[in-house]
Amino acid sequence: MDETQKKAIEEKLLHEINSTQKKIEEYTELCKPIAPEDSIGRISRMDAINNKSVVEAALREAKNKMQQLLTMQSKIKEIDFGVCIKCKQEIPLGRLMIRPHSKFCVNCAQ
């Protein structure tokens, strides 16, 4: 992988980190407890509690992705960056541009 490709991946990583950080902030705001004194009705309250569970799952996923992105960002200067950790083959640039936190090539990821 040449320096131009690494630079493109680094820019993609920064974009993904910013995007994921915004999602984390949004999901955190949506996960706030539903106050019992809010008069939203029994069915609406059940819907709100159910929606809160879905948002909490999305928040956990976003935090996990953020951790992976930050790990990959710290490893971008290493020699083995962009190499599959299983088969030791180079991960295609297209895959890294779509999923910059990939540790595996397409075949090994399956």
C-alpha positions as CSV (number, residue, x, y, z in Angstrom):
1,M,0.0,0.0,0.0
2,D,1.5,3.3,-1.0
3,E,1.3,6.6,0.8
4,T,-1.4,8.1,-1.4
5,Q,-3.7,5.1,-0.5
6,K,-2.9,5.4,3.2
7,K,-3.7,9.1,3.1
8,A,-7.1,8.4,1.5
9,I,-7.8,5.8,4.1
10,E,-6.7,8.2,6.9
11,E,-9.1,10.8,5.6
12,K,-11.9,8.2,5.4
13,L,-11.1,7.2,9.0
14,L,-11.4,10.8,10.2
15,H,-14.7,11.2,8.4
16,E,-16.0,8.0,9.9
17,I,-14.8,9.0,13.4
18,N,-16.6,12.4,13.2
19,S,-19.7,10.8,11.8
20,T,-19.7,8.1,14.5
21,Q,-19.1,10.7,17.3
22,K,-22.2,12.6,16.1
23,K,-24.3,9.4,16.2
24,I,-23.0,8.6,19.7
25,E,-24.0,12.1,20.9
26,E,-27.5,11.8,19.2
27,Y,-28.1,8.3,20.6
28,T,-27.0,9.3,24.1
29,E,-29.5,12.2,24.0
30,L,-32.2,9.8,22.9
31,C,-31.4,7.2,25.6
32,K,-32.2,9.6,28.5
33,P,-34.7,8.1,30.9
34,I,-38.4,8.6,30.3
35,A,-39.8,10.5,33.4
36,P,-42.8,8.8,34.9
37,E,-44.6,12.2,35.3
38,D,-44.5,12.7,31.6
39,S,-48.1,12.3,30.5
40,I,-47.7,10.5,27.2
41,G,-50.2,7.7,27.8
42,R,-49.7,4.0,28.6
43,I,-49.3,2.8,25.0
44,S,-47.1,5.7,24.0
45,R,-44.9,5.0,27.1
46,M,-44.5,1.4,26.1
47,D,-43.5,2.5,22.6
48,A,-41.0,5.0,24.0
49,I,-39.5,2.3,26.3
50,N,-39.2,-0.1,23.3
51,N,-37.7,2.6,21.1
52,K,-35.2,3.4,23.9
53,S,-34.1,-0.2,23.9
54,V,-33.4,0.0,20.1
55,V,-31.5,3.2,20.5
56,E,-29.4,1.7,23.4
57,A,-28.4,-1.2,21.1
58,A,-27.5,1.3,18.3
59,L,-25.5,3.3,20.9
60,R,-23.5,0.2,21.9
61,E,-22.8,-0.6,18.3
62,A,-21.7,3.0,17.6
63,K,-19.3,2.9,20.6
64,N,-17.9,-0.4,19.5
65,K,-17.3,1.0,16.0
66,M,-15.7,4.1,17.4
67,Q,-13.2,2.0,19.4
68,Q,-12.3,0.0,16.2
69,L,-11.9,3.2,14.2
70,L,-9.6,4.8,16.9
71,T,-7.6,1.6,17.0
72,M,-7.1,1.5,13.2
73,Q,-6.2,5.2,13.2
74,S,-3.5,4.6,15.7
75,K,-2.1,1.7,13.6
76,I,-2.2,3.4,10.2
77,K,1.5,4.3,10.3
78,E,2.5,0.7,11.0
79,I,4.0,-1.5,8.3
80,D,1.4,-4.2,8.5
81,F,-1.6,-1.8,8.2
82,G,-4.0,-3.0,5.6
83,V,-2.9,-6.6,6.0
84,C,-5.5,-9.3,6.9
85,I,-4.7,-10.5,10.4
86,K,-5.8,-14.1,9.5
87,C,-4.3,-14.8,6.0
88,K,-1.7,-12.0,6.0
89,Q,-2.8,-10.9,2.5
90,E,-3.3,-7.2,1.7
91,I,-6.9,-6.0,2.2
92,P,-8.2,-4.4,-1.0
93,L,-8.3,-0.6,-1.0
94,G,-12.0,-0.7,-1.9
95,R,-12.8,-2.6,1.3
96,L,-10.8,-0.3,3.4
97,M,-12.5,2.7,1.9
98,I,-15.9,1.2,2.6
99,R,-15.0,-0.2,6.0
100,P,-11.8,1.5,7.2
101,H,-11.8,-0.4,10.5
102,S,-11.5,-3.8,8.7
103,K,-9.0,-6.2,10.1
104,F,-9.8,-9.0,7.7
105,C,-10.0,-9.4,4.0
106,V,-13.4,-10.3,2.5
107,N,-12.7,-14.1,2.4
108,C,-11.5,-14.3,6.0
109,A,-14.3,-12.0,7.2
110,Q,-16.8,-14.6,6.1
